[in-house]
Amino acid sequence: MSILVQDISKRFGDFQAVDRVSLEVESDSLVALLGPSGSGKSTLLRIMAGLETPDSGQVWIENENATHRSVQQRQIGFVFQHYALFKHLTIRQNIAFGLNIRKVPKPQVKQKVEELLELIQLKGLGDRYPSQLSGGQRQRVALARSLAAQPKTLLLDEPFGALDAKVRKELRTWLRNLHDQVHVTTIFVTHDQEEAMEVADRVVIMNNGKVEQIGTPSEIYDSPASEFVMRFIGETNIISSARRHFPDLEIADHHQIFLRPHDLLIQSEPEANFAPARVSYAYNLGWEGQAELVLKDNQKLIVKLERERFDSLGLHAQKEVYIKPLKTKVFAEVA
């Protein structure tokens, strides 16, 4: 186990940032800490790095208690959202900075820097300054500088948060490929669901300082452990008093059901156990079709269909259709 967090808590004044969190991160894995603002994910990452001291609990790195070790002693690379590159140093000098501080022999520094420039796909740009690079290139330099010292673990705090959507998408593919090459245990913080689901081996969902669920992207999406996770990850339909519309459902009359937009069966003809609905709007997205449906009690649902099925139904505003849930989730009601 590369990192083990045991019962960690951290409070800032009256705000409980992290509340008795335990977490195991396997060696060589790529893990995302995902949650809304204020969920505790960045605080937990900073505690792992040694930048914050927990009020209680322990942090173990490579089977050694690192709770009270300094940042340097933990052998962790940390990358911030805003690069933190030295503006007066060239790209090559930025990458070499940590190695020079450690008084690594110059021939080794030169070799390592050239290897990293090639790894981050910036070979030939080593003599430029940060201001001469794009945001995405600067973030790659920040990652290379952290990797130069060969850390046991790499921690990334919203690494692509300052970049536009197109560059973010390019860089998360690059990060996944980079991880597969260097095999450094990596933990990154993000509030971007798509980013976490696309890049990570495992996702840790946080909310109000606690862990809601840990699992692979498919486990998180297909089998959410709580209503919060269901709502937070992906699009979700919620039908209140669902048995009024679907009498065959084995739930209490007042219960809500949760289902994804692609988990609705839709057809043009009435049938037993299908509820009538009216199409509010419908449009195709090229690869699929989407429609908003309105039930008799004015509850609204989104349905997504394969393009062929969407076209065959001829969906359009005001069309009457009949629907039935294919896969639903019901969560215990909070008292």
Residue pairs with C-beta under 8 A, 6 or more apart in sequence:
1 24
1 25
1 26
1 27
1 60
1 63
2 25
2 26
2 27
2 28
2 29
2 61
2 62
2 152
2 153
2 185
3 23
3 24
3 25
3 48
3 59
3 60
3 61
3 153
3 185
3 187
4 23
4 24
4 25
4 58
4 59
4 60
4 61
5 21
5 22
5 23
5 24
5 44
5 47
5 48
5 57
5 58
5 59
5 60
6 22
6 57
6 58
6 59
6 60
7 20
7 21
7 22
7 56
7 57
7 58
8 18
8 20
8 21
8 22
8 44
8 47
8 54
8 56
8 57
8 58
8 59
9 16
9 18
9 19
9 20
9 21
9 54
9 55
9 56
9 57
10 16
10 17
10 18
10 40
10 43
10 44
10 47
10 52
10 54
10 55
11 17
11 55
16 208
16 209
17 40
17 43
17 209
18 40
18 43
18 44
18 47
18 54
18 209
19 40
19 208
19 209
19 210
20 57
20 210
21 40
21 44
21 57
21 206
21 209
21 210
21 211
22 211
23 44
23 204
23 211
23 214
25 31
25 153
25 185
25 187
26 185
27 185
28 183
28 184
28 185
29 185
29 186
29 201
29 202
30 176
30 179
30 186
30 188
30 199
30 200
30 201
30 202
31 186
31 187
31 188
31 200
31 201
31 202
31 203
31 204
32 187
32 188
32 189
32 190
32 195
32 196
32 199
32 200
32 202
32 203
32 204
33 41
33 44
33 45
33 187
33 188
33 189
33 190
33 204
33 206
34 41
34 190
34 191
34 193
34 196
34 203
34 204
34 205
34 206
35 41
35 191
35 205
35 206
35 207
35 212
35 232
36 191
36 207
36 232
37 191
38 208
39 206
39 207
39 208
39 209
40 206
40 208
40 209
40 210
41 189
41 204
41 206
42 157
42 158
42 189
43 52
44 206
45 155
45 157
45 187
45 189
46 52
46 157
47 53
47 54
47 59
48 59
48 76
48 153
48 155
48 187
49 71
49 74
49 76
49 78
49 155
50 66
50 69
50 70
50 71
50 73
50 74
50 76
51 71
51 78
53 68
54 67
57 67
58 65
58 67
59 65
59 66
59 67
60 66
61 74
61 75
61 76
61 152
61 153
62 152
66 73
66 74
71 78
74 152
74 153
75 149
75 151
75 152
75 153
76 151
76 152
76 153
76 154
76 155
77 146
77 147
77 149
77 151
77 153
77 154
77 155
77 184
78 146
78 154
78 155
78 156
78 157
79 139
79 142
79 143
79 146
79 154
79 155
79 156
79 157
79 159
80 142
80 157
80 159
81 157
81 158
81 159
81 160
81 161
81 162
82 162
83 130
83 138
83 139
83 141
83 142
83 162
84 142
85 94
85 130
85 138
85 141
85 142
85 145
86 93
86 94
86 97
86 130
87 129
87 130
87 131
88 129
89 97
89 129
90 126
90 127
90 128
90 129
91 117
91 122
91 125
91 126
91 127
91 128
91 129
91 130
91 133
91 141
92 113
92 117
92 126
92 127
94 130
94 141
94 145
95 113
95 116
95 117
95 126
95 141
95 144
95 145
95 148
96 109
96 112
96 113
96 148
97 145
98 145
98 148
98 149
99 108
99 109
99 112
99 113
99 148
99 149
100 109
102 149
104 112
112 148
113 126
113 148
114 123
114 126
116 144
116 147
116 148
117 123
117 124
117 125
117 126
117 144
119 144
119 147
119 178
119 181
119 182
120 140
120 141
120 143
120 144
120 178
121 140
121 174
122 133
122 137
122 140
122 141
122 144
125 133
125 137
130 138
130 141
133 141
134 167
135 162
135 163
135 164
135 167
136 163
136 167
136 170
136 171
139 159
139 160
139 163
139 171
140 171
140 174
142 159
143 154
143 156
143 159
143 175
143 178
146 154
147 154
147 182
147 184
151 184
152 184
152 185
153 184
153 185
153 186
153 187
154 184
154 185
154 186
154 187
155 186
155 187
155 188
156 186
156 187
156 188
156 189
157 188
157 189
158 189
158 190
158 191
159 171
159 175
159 188
160 167
160 168
160 171
160 172
160 190
160 192
160 195
161 190
163 171
168 192
168 195
172 195
172 198
172 199
173 198
175 188
175 199
176 198
176 199
179 186
188 199
188 200
190 196
193 232
193 233
193 234
196 203
196 217
197 203
197 217
197 220
197 221
197 233
198 217
200 217
201 216
202 214
202 215
202 216
203 214
203 215
203 216
203 217
203 220
204 211
204 213
204 214
205 211
205 212
205 213
205 214
205 220
205 228
205 229
205 232
205 233
206 212
207 228
207 232
212 225
212 226
212 228
212 229
213 220
213 224
213 225
213 226
213 229
215 223
220 229
220 233
221 233
221 234
224 230
224 233
224 329
226 331
227 258
227 331
230 236
230 258
230 329
230 331
231 258
234 260
235 260
235 261
235 302
236 258
236 259
236 260
237 258
237 259
237 260
237 261
237 264
237 301
237 302
238 256
238 257
238 258
239 245
239 256
239 257
239 259
239 295
239 299
239 301
239 325
240 254
240 256
240 299
241 253
241 254
241 255
241 256
241 297
242 249
242 251
242 255
242 256
242 257
242 325
242 328
243 249
243 251
243 252
243 253
243 255
244 253
244 297
245 275
245 295
245 296
246 273
246 275
246 324
246 325
247 273
248 273
249 257
249 325
249 328
251 257
251 330
255 330
255 333
256 330
257 325
257 328
257 329
257 330
258 328
258 329
258 330
258 331
259 325
259 326
259 327
259 328
259 329
260 327
261 290
261 301
261 302
261 303
261 304
262 303
262 304
262 305
263 325
263 326
263 327
263 328
264 301
264 303
264 323
264 324
264 325
264 326
265 274
265 323
265 324
265 325
265 326
266 293
266 303
266 305
266 313
266 321
266 322
266 323
267 274
267 313
267 321
267 322
267 323
268 313
268 314
268 321
268 322
269 322
270 276
270 322
271 322
273 324
274 322
274 323
274 324
275 295
275 296
275 322
275 323
275 324
276 295
276 296
276 320
276 321
276 322
277 293
277 294
277 295
277 296
277 301
277 320
277 321
277 322
277 323
278 293
278 294
278 318
278 319
278 320
278 321
279 291
279 292
279 293
279 294
279 315
279 316
279 317
279 318
279 319
279 320
279 321
280 291
280 292
280 293
280 294
280 300
280 317
281 291
281 292
281 317
282 289
282 290
282 291
282 292
282 310
282 315
282 316
282 317
282 319
283 289
283 290
283 291
284 290
284 307
284 310
284 311
286 307
287 307
288 304
288 305
288 306
288 307
288 310
289 304
289 305
289 306
289 307
289 309
289 310
289 311
289 315
290 302
290 303
290 304
290 305
291 302
291 303
291 305
291 310
291 315
292 300
292 301
292 302
293 300
293 301
293 302
293 303
293 321
293 323
294 300
294 301
295 301
301 323
303 323
305 313
313 321
315 321
